[in-house]
Amino acid sequence: MSPLRILAWVLPLVLLAVVSITYLRKDSRRATPVAPGAAPAVADEGENFARDVRMPEGGTVHLDKRPQRVVVASASLMDTVAAIWPPSRLAAIPVQALTWSTIARKPAPFATLPRFERFDAEEIFALKPDLVICTTLSSGETMTALQSAGVPVFRLGLPEELDGARHDLKLIASVLGVEERAQEFDELLQERIEALIRDVGDRTGLSAAFYVHDGSEGWSSGSRTPAEEILRLTGLANATSSAGHVGSVRVGFEELVAMDPEILIVPSAFGEEDGQTATLLRSETALASMQAVKRNRIVSLHPSLFSTSSIEIVTAAEELSKSVDELLARSRRNGR
């Protein structure tokens, strides 16, 4: 799968990204995520569960009882579902989640679950779901077929900002009936966000850019993207949005050199067709004059973090902060 596929799942109209960050210790000053899939069991409430939940794009989904066989149609939504919902109540996971979500990093709790390749009616019907959670970009034909057959379908848009991802957490919790769990998770998420903002240190104001290249063209992330949210939490300035770009944009070598970010963030080789972006940056002579290249300030993020549009924005910011701090410490040791 090419890096361009990453962008198709995360940034508006081009990028998107099953993970879970599970419960964190409340007694910790700075909360730390534990392994995905650690969400505790969910008790049944029988007839007390019935509910109607409004969807952001309009319409209402009705449930008579707590779901037992949930199907989530995208990796980005799986990030949120897995944080508050046990794997035992998932009917299957999308194969994309094995690369583009944190399940790819810690797959053990989900290893035995069935997987589906495509979000089409025949494949989803075979899983016998009692709730399907999907995005507004999922196949409309499949959604219509499922609803016509009486399968509850809960649709969500693609958030551009962390606040939107946190709102999705609450909406998903409402339809699953785990509001208290989501509230606790969100409170601990807030602790992590505050810790990030408090500890920006020497990163403040350094220019950075997300960048991926597929051999023929490069892409970066401007304003109104999850990537900008990640940079904001780390104290870094988005060179791509500073250049006037909004959303996911095509960026050639000449423009990248003109932007000249002090730090470049690329997807790690895992999930890339050739793992070529980082290699290209270090070998392409046209880019040799860039600050990030000259000072070897290139950070690789796992594709599930590079491409996230979910609550994993916070995890991506934590990983990026750690990596940038290590680069800056190395520069100080080398006197640069």
C-alpha positions, 0 to 999 in steps of 0.5 A, a space after each residue: 500500500 503506497 504512502 498516498 493511501 495513507 493520505 487517503 485516510 487521514 487528512 480532509 479528502 486525502 488522509 484517514 487512519 484501530 487502536 486503543 489507548 486504554 485506561 490510564 492510572 488516575 494517580 499518575 501526574 502524567 497519564 500513560 496509555 496502556 496496551 489496547 484491548 484492556 478495556 474491562 468487560 461491559 455488563 448487559 442491561 437488558 431492557 434498560 438499555 434501549 436508546 435513540 442516538 442522533 447522528 452528527 450528519 442527521 438521522 437517528 439510530 435506534 438500539 433495543 439492547 446493548 450491542 454484542 457484535 459491533 463492526 467498525 468500518 474504518 481504522 480511525 473509528 477503531 481507534 476510538 471504539 477499542 479505547 472504550 469497548 472490549 474486543 470480545 464484543 467486536 464481530 470483526 476488524 477491518 484489515 486496514 486497521 492492521 497497518 493504519 491503527 495502533 492495533 498494528 503496534 500492539 495486535 495481541 488483544 485483536 489477533 483472533 478476531 475475524 477480518 474483512 477486506 471491504 465495506 460491502 454489504 455481502 461481506 458485512 452481512 456475513 459477520 452478523 453485526 448488531 451495530 455498524 459504526 462507519 464514516 460518512 465516506 463509507 459506501 452509501 450503497 452498503 449503508 443503505 443495504 444494512 439499514 434496509 435489513 434492520 441493522 443499526 448503522 451509526 455514521 460519523 464524519 472525519 474530524 479535522 481537529 482533536 476537539 472533533 475526535 473527542 466529541 466522536 468519543 462521546 457519541 460512540 460511547 452514547 451508542 454503545 452505552 459506556 458514557 461513564 467509561 468514555 468520560 473517565 478516558 476523556 478526563 485522562 486524555 485531558 491530563 495528557 494534553 495538559 502535560 504536553 502543552 506544559 512541557 513544550 520546552 525547546 520545541 516552541 516555535 520550531 518549524 516542522 512539516 509532515 511530508 510523504 512521497 510516493 515516488 512521483 509526488 509529495 504531500 504535506 498537511 496544512 491547516 485544518 488537519 489532524 497533523 496541524 493538531 499534532 504539531 500544535 500539541 508539541 509546540 511546533 509551528 506548521 511550516 505548510 500552513 505558514 506557507 498558506 496551505 489548507 488541508 492536504 496539499 501536493 508539495 514538490 521539491 522546490 516548494 519544500 525547499 522554500 518552506 525549509 522546515 527545521 524538522 520533517 515528519 515522515 511515515 516509518 517504513 512499516 506500511 510504505 511500499 518502499 519505505 522511501 520517504 526518509 531515504 529520499 529526503 537524505 539522498 535527493 540532492 535538490 533537498 540537500 540545502 534544507 535545514 532538516 536534512 543538513 541537521 538530520 532532523 527527520 522524525 519517523 512516525 508509525 503510519 497509524 500515528 502519522 495518519 491518525 485522525 482520532 483521539 490518537 492525535 495525542 499519542 502521536 504528539 507524545 511520540 513526536 515530542 519525545 523524538 524531537 527532544 532527542 534530536 535537540 539533545 543530540 544537537 546540543 551534545 554535538 554543539 549544533 
